[in-house]
Amino acid sequence: MGAISLRGINKRFGATHVIKDVNIEIEQGEFCVFVGPSGCGKSTLLRLIAGLEDITSGELRIGDRVVNHLQPKERAVAMVFQSYAIFPHMTVRENIAFGLTIRRESRAEIDRKVSEAARMLRMEDLLDRRPSQLSGGQRQRVAIGRAVVRDPSVFLFDEPLSNLDAALRMSTRQEIAALHAQLKTTMIYVTHDQVEAMTLADKIVVLKEGRVMQIGAPMDLYHNPANLFVAGFLGAPSMNFLPVTVEAQGARTVTVTGDMLGRTEVPHRGRSFAPGQPATLGIRPQYLRPDDSGALRGTVRVSERLGTETVVDVALAQGTRLMAALAEDVILTPGAPVAFGFDGYKAHVFAETP
């Protein structure tokens, strides 16, 4: 069984506390992504699950077994690293079969598993090549194939696409998604790229400085971020944040005001606010619209025309920067005045201040 339970997991390296009381439940067959900035502890957490690092305190279960003190080979997991970690002197076939050969499986069984993995990963024609004859994406597929033939309960991916260019990242990401759909095996995937997290995951775990900030389905986290960090990390371009003051809270909304906008009603989303309390208004760039009477006024700093949308970097009159993502190809000249409006019911208000 590939269900995973992390309960009160802590990891210290000497006096440095890197993983802090982490609690996560991952269901059998789920695709879970650990995401966060560099240094947040996501790779360390993955290595704790793999057994490559010792847990300082807490309980780790894979299936119905507590595995804290089991060796990596006893945990029924297979790991794919950022570096491909394939042998340059071996063919693709030999690299994929390496673990099976070490386990002394029969030649017929090795050939069957290698052929099946090659078919799934669309590399039947690469089996007799050596790594030096492969592209980066093909080498990563070899590393994935070597994990697939082990038939693990859990696949662990540690930033497997970070060495690939943009086009290869997209195609390899799609292959990993297709592999999960076919195998229906539990997968845990570490990345700092929020696009990979949003497109691959059934469940996202957002980490910051060794702590879990929020856990949930991708669109739940996108539409209902628990705090400023999650709101700013998920979504591209990042959410805009404006300082505001709370006027009043109603049954479903909170009314805020600010130097850059008039009275605005925003859903409080279960949060409690007091009159006069400083707060932060969050607006996604995609929800801003050009409006000559809009309260958010400034001048264009940079305009990026991407074909299907135009991303505009705006300096507001008070000096605050604002990003707008317009779903059309428009020409906006740097230095030109612009004004934007937005639907308050698509905005967020947070008790935190940056």
VMD Tcl script that draws the C-alpha trace (Angstrom):
set ca {
  {0.00 0.00 0.00}
  {1.28 3.47 -0.90}
  {-0.56 5.67 1.60}
  {1.87 7.87 3.53}
  {1.41 9.50 6.92}
  {3.80 12.06 8.43}
  {2.96 12.89 12.04}
  {4.92 15.46 13.99}
  {7.99 15.08 11.77}
  {11.05 17.10 12.84}
  {14.57 17.14 11.44}
  {17.58 18.82 12.99}
  {21.12 19.08 11.67}
  {22.91 19.90 14.91}
  {21.41 23.12 16.23}
  {19.67 23.87 12.93}
  {15.97 22.96 12.91}
  {15.07 22.43 9.25}
  {11.78 20.46 9.36}
  {9.35 21.70 12.03}
  {6.45 19.57 13.25}
  {5.18 18.52 9.81}
  {1.86 16.65 9.57}
  {0.77 15.39 6.14}
  {-1.57 12.59 5.02}
  {-1.12 11.30 1.44}
  {-3.69 8.84 0.15}
  {-2.96 5.71 -1.87}
  {-2.52 6.64 -5.56}
  {-2.41 10.38 -4.90}
  {-0.04 12.73 -6.73}
  {1.29 15.05 -4.02}
  {3.60 17.98 -4.75}
  {5.85 19.63 -2.17}
  {6.41 23.20 -3.33}
  {8.19 26.20 -1.92}
  {11.22 28.45 -2.40}
  {14.80 27.24 -2.18}
  {15.73 26.34 1.38}
  {12.15 25.65 2.55}
  {12.92 22.00 3.40}
  {11.02 20.24 0.62}
  {13.94 18.09 -0.59}
  {14.93 17.27 2.99}
  {11.37 16.11 3.65}
  {11.52 13.90 0.56}
  {14.82 12.40 1.72}
  {13.27 11.62 5.12}
  {10.52 9.67 3.35}
  {13.09 7.87 1.19}
  {15.19 6.95 4.22}
  {18.23 8.90 3.01}
  {18.11 11.06 6.15}
  {17.18 10.06 9.70}
  {14.09 11.55 11.34}
  {14.88 13.45 14.54}
  {11.36 12.98 15.96}
  {7.88 12.06 14.78}
  {6.35 9.06 13.02}
  {6.48 8.16 9.33}
  {4.17 5.45 8.00}
  {4.11 3.94 4.51}
  {1.03 1.79 4.23}
  {0.45 0.20 7.62}
  {4.15 0.13 8.61}
  {6.11 2.61 10.70}
  {9.28 2.99 8.62}
  {11.36 5.44 10.69}
  {14.14 2.92 11.22}
  {13.89 0.95 7.98}
  {16.61 1.17 5.34}
  {15.70 2.77 1.96}
  {15.62 -0.62 0.22}
  {13.06 -1.85 2.78}
  {10.57 1.00 2.20}
  {9.27 0.00 -1.26}
  {10.01 3.46 -2.67}
  {11.84 4.50 -5.84}
  {13.47 7.91 -6.21}
  {14.20 9.97 -9.32}
  {16.82 12.63 -8.70}
  {17.44 16.08 -10.19}
  {20.69 14.74 -11.66}
  {19.91 11.79 -13.89}
  {22.32 9.47 -12.01}
  {22.61 7.03 -14.92}
  {25.75 5.10 -15.83}
  {27.51 6.55 -18.91}
  {29.16 3.24 -19.88}
  {25.86 1.33 -19.97}
  {23.19 1.29 -22.63}
  {19.69 2.54 -21.87}
  {18.55 -1.06 -21.55}
  {21.32 -1.86 -19.05}
  {20.64 1.29 -17.04}
  {16.94 0.55 -16.70}
  {17.65 -3.09 -15.79}
  {20.45 -2.31 -13.31}
  {18.39 -2.61 -10.11}
  {16.74 -5.81 -11.33}
  {20.12 -7.30 -12.23}
  {21.46 -6.54 -8.75}
  {18.39 -8.32 -7.30}
  {19.22 -11.30 -9.54}
  {15.84 -11.46 -11.22}
  {15.54 -13.84 -14.15}
  {16.57 -12.66 -17.60}
  {13.07 -13.21 -18.93}
  {11.53 -11.10 -16.14}
  {14.10 -8.34 -16.62}
  {13.44 -8.23 -20.37}
  {9.69 -8.12 -19.77}
  {9.88 -5.26 -17.26}
  {12.35 -3.25 -19.35}
  {10.22 -3.62 -22.48}
  {7.09 -2.57 -20.59}
  {8.81 0.50 -19.11}
  {10.22 1.45 -22.51}
  {6.75 1.19 -24.05}
  {5.16 3.32 -21.34}
  {7.85 6.01 -21.67}
  {7.96 5.84 -25.49}
  {11.64 4.98 -25.76}
  {11.67 1.52 -27.38}
  {13.99 2.86 -30.09}
  {16.50 4.17 -27.51}
  {17.27 0.95 -25.64}
  {20.60 0.27 -27.37}
  {21.93 3.84 -27.12}
  {24.30 5.14 -24.50}
  {23.55 8.26 -22.38}
  {25.95 10.40 -24.42}
  {23.66 9.85 -27.43}
  {20.54 11.09 -25.59}
  {18.99 14.50 -24.99}
  {18.35 15.75 -21.46}
  {14.71 14.76 -21.63}
  {15.58 11.28 -22.86}
  {18.10 10.82 -20.03}
  {15.44 11.79 -17.50}
  {13.09 9.22 -19.02}
  {15.79 6.58 -18.50}
  {16.01 7.56 -14.83}
  {12.21 7.33 -14.55}
  {12.24 3.96 -16.35}
  {14.76 2.60 -13.86}
  {12.33 3.56 -11.07}
  {9.29 2.12 -12.89}
  {10.73 -1.39 -13.28}
  {11.16 -1.68 -9.53}
  {7.34 -1.59 -9.19}
  {7.47 0.50 -5.98}
  {4.58 1.46 -3.71}
  {5.71 5.10 -3.87}
  {7.58 7.18 -6.47}
  {9.65 10.10 -5.19}
  {10.70 12.86 -7.64}
  {13.27 15.45 -6.52}
  {13.01 18.40 -8.95}
  {13.41 16.07 -11.96}
  {12.83 18.75 -14.61}
  {15.06 21.56 -13.37}
  {17.92 20.67 -15.74}
  {15.71 20.76 -18.85}
  {14.86 23.66 -21.14}
  {11.32 25.07 -21.24}
  {10.01 22.92 -24.10}
  {11.44 19.70 -22.64}
  {10.08 20.57 -19.19}
  {6.58 20.79 -20.59}
  {6.74 17.54 -22.57}
  {8.41 15.59 -19.74}
  {5.90 16.98 -17.24}
  {3.09 15.68 -19.43}
  {4.79 12.27 -19.62}
  {4.99 12.10 -15.80}
  {1.30 13.00 -15.56}
  {0.43 10.30 -18.11}
  {2.60 7.80 -16.22}
  {0.71 8.51 -12.99}
  {-2.63 8.12 -14.76}
  {-1.51 4.74 -16.09}
  {0.19 3.34 -12.96}
  {-2.10 4.92 -10.34}
  {0.80 4.69 -7.89}
  {1.41 7.19 -5.09}
  {3.81 9.89 -6.25}
  {5.50 12.67 -4.29}
  {7.10 15.37 -6.38}
  {9.34 18.20 -5.16}
  {9.60 21.46 -7.10}
  {10.06 25.20 -6.64}
  {8.04 25.79 -9.83}
  {4.43 26.65 -9.00}
  {3.35 25.85 -12.59}
  {4.55 22.24 -12.17}
  {2.74 22.08 -8.83}
  {-0.55 23.42 -10.21}
  {-0.58 21.22 -13.31}
  {0.58 17.90 -11.81}
  {-0.81 17.70 -8.29}
  {-3.88 16.15 -6.78}
  {-2.65 17.67 -3.52}
  {-0.16 20.50 -2.94}
  {1.85 21.01 0.24}
  {3.23 24.56 0.43}
  {6.33 24.83 2.61}
  {8.19 27.79 4.05}
  {11.21 27.59 6.35}
  {10.47 23.97 7.21}
  {6.81 24.52 8.11}
  {3.64 23.60 6.24}
  {1.83 26.78 5.17}
  {-1.18 25.10 3.57}
  {-2.31 21.75 2.14}
  {-5.02 21.28 -0.45}
  {-6.06 20.74 -4.06}
  {-4.38 23.11 -6.54}
  {-7.43 25.26 -7.31}
  {-8.49 25.35 -3.66}
  {-5.12 26.87 -2.76}
  {-5.28 29.23 -5.74}
  {-8.76 30.54 -4.94}
  {-8.56 30.33 -1.13}
  {-4.97 30.90 0.01}
  {-4.60 30.68 3.79}
  {-2.06 33.49 4.12}
  {0.02 36.06 2.26}
  {2.82 33.61 1.54}
  {0.61 31.07 -0.24}
  {-1.29 33.85 -2.04}
  {1.94 35.33 -3.38}
  {3.63 32.04 -4.21}
  {0.89 30.39 -6.29}
  {-0.09 32.15 -9.48}
  {1.87 33.88 -12.24}
  {2.33 36.79 -12.20}
  {2.17 36.91 -8.40}
  {-0.82 38.36 -6.57}
  {-0.75 42.13 -6.00}
  {-0.79 43.30 -2.37}
  {-2.04 46.73 -1.27}
  {-2.14 48.14 2.29}
  {-5.68 48.86 3.52}
  {-7.57 49.65 6.72}
  {-10.66 47.74 7.84}
  {-13.82 49.86 8.17}
  {-16.35 47.21 9.11}
  {-17.12 43.50 8.86}
  {-20.49 42.12 7.78}
  {-21.96 38.65 7.58}
  {-20.00 37.70 4.45}
  {-17.82 40.67 3.55}
  {-15.37 43.10 5.06}
  {-15.21 46.75 3.94}
  {-11.74 48.20 3.53}
  {-10.29 51.53 2.44}
  {-6.84 52.59 1.34}
  {-4.80 55.44 -0.08}
  {-5.05 53.84 -3.53}
  {-8.73 52.91 -3.58}
  {-12.07 53.93 -2.10}
  {-14.40 51.86 0.05}
  {-14.30 48.30 -1.24}
  {-16.26 45.24 -0.12}
  {-14.31 41.99 -0.17}
  {-15.36 38.48 0.98}
  {-13.86 37.86 4.42}
  {-13.59 34.09 3.70}
  {-14.03 33.14 7.33}
  {-11.46 35.57 8.71}
  {-12.29 38.01 11.50}
  {-11.37 41.70 11.42}
  {-11.82 44.66 13.75}
  {-12.63 48.25 12.68}
  {-9.45 50.28 12.23}
  {-7.30 47.17 11.83}
  {-4.49 47.40 9.24}
  {-4.77 44.65 6.63}
  {-3.61 43.67 3.15}
  {-5.78 43.52 0.03}
  {-4.77 40.90 -2.53}
  {-5.76 41.13 -6.20}
  {-4.63 38.65 -8.84}
  {-3.24 40.35 -11.98}
  {-5.74 38.42 -14.13}
  {-8.68 40.08 -12.34}
  {-7.62 43.67 -13.07}
  {-9.35 45.37 -16.01}
  {-8.60 48.67 -17.78}
  {-11.11 51.25 -16.53}
  {-10.79 55.00 -17.06}
  {-12.73 55.57 -13.83}
  {-10.82 52.92 -11.89}
  {-9.27 53.82 -8.55}
  {-5.89 52.19 -9.26}
  {-4.04 54.80 -11.33}
  {-0.45 54.93 -12.41}
  {1.97 54.85 -15.32}
  {3.20 51.94 -17.39}
  {6.71 50.78 -16.50}
  {6.99 47.72 -18.76}
  {4.53 46.06 -21.13}
  {5.09 42.45 -22.22}
  {2.96 41.33 -25.18}
  {2.75 37.53 -25.13}
  {0.17 37.05 -27.88}
  {-2.69 35.61 -25.83}
  {-2.20 38.14 -23.03}
  {-0.33 41.31 -22.17}
  {1.45 41.59 -18.82}
  {1.79 45.17 -17.60}
  {4.04 46.42 -14.81}
  {2.53 49.64 -13.45}
  {3.88 52.22 -10.99}
  {0.94 53.58 -9.01}
  {0.83 57.22 -8.02}
  {1.91 56.35 -4.46}
  {4.94 54.44 -5.74}
  {3.51 50.93 -5.25}
  {4.02 48.50 -8.13}
  {1.08 46.69 -9.67}
  {1.01 43.81 -12.16}
  {-1.90 43.37 -14.56}
  {-2.39 40.41 -16.92}
  {-4.78 41.46 -19.68}
  {-6.39 38.66 -21.70}
  {-5.76 40.37 -25.03}
  {-2.96 41.78 -27.17}
  {-2.84 45.50 -26.37}
  {-0.20 48.14 -26.97}
  {0.73 50.11 -23.85}
  {3.68 52.49 -24.08}
  {6.05 52.86 -21.11}
  {5.27 56.13 -19.33}
  {1.64 56.18 -20.50}
  {-1.05 56.77 -17.83}
  {-3.36 53.81 -17.06}
  {-6.21 53.10 -14.66}
  {-7.60 49.76 -13.50}
  {-10.71 48.54 -11.74}
  {-11.55 45.13 -10.29}
  {-14.39 43.08 -8.88}
  {-14.04 43.22 -5.08}
  {-15.65 39.79 -4.78}
  {-12.63 38.27 -6.56}
  {-10.16 39.95 -4.19}
  {-8.78 38.72 -0.87}
  {-8.12 40.48 2.42}
  {-5.54 39.24 4.91}
  {-4.97 40.30 8.51}
  {-1.22 40.03 7.85}
  {0.84 42.95 6.56}
  {3.94 42.42 4.40}
}
mol new
graphics top color blue
foreach p $ca { graphics top sphere $p radius 0.5 }
foreach p [lrange $ca 0 end-1] q [lrange $ca 1 end] { graphics top cylinder $p $q radius 0.2 }
display resetview
